Amino acid sequence: MLFPVLFSQRPPSCQWEPLSIARLPGIVLWAWYRPAHLPTGVVVSIPAELLAAFPAGFPFTLGDVLAAASVPPQQFQAVSLFGYEWQPAMAVTSIVH
């Protein structure tokens, strides 16, 4: 059985990595762990085809994305979405689930 690598133990990505949402087979996002501009974070990209397929809202939550990226809730500190940043994480509790 394979276990995901804890986020705290992940090395920086060398390229975009697929990020599968466990409860939604076939839904794949892209992740870049510890990029140079965010060495303690992860950048997630939502493919254009998903944006087009779900114009009214995505079938996954921020909690799904964090779980797929192996980011424990206690390590989650902020989120930046479409250029807006919310900090601390408690401000976005409602969008995590």
HELIX and SHEET records of a PDB file:
HELIX    1   1 PHE A    7  GLN A    9  5                                   3    
HELIX    2   2 ALA A   48  ALA A   53  1                                   6    
HELIX    3   3 LEU A   62  ALA A   68  1                                   7    
HELIX    4   4 PRO A   73  GLN A   75  5                                   3    
HELIX    5   5 ALA A   89  VAL A   92  5                                   4    
HELIX    6   6 THR A   93  VAL A   96  1                                   4    
SHEET    1   A 3 GLU A  17  SER A  20  0                                        
SHEET    2   A 3 VAL A  28  TYR A  33 -1                                        
SHEET    3   A 3 VAL A  42  SER A  45 -1                                        
SHEET    1   B 2 VAL A  79  LEU A  81  0                                        
SHEET    2   B 2 TYR A  84  TRP A  86 -1                                        
END                                                                             
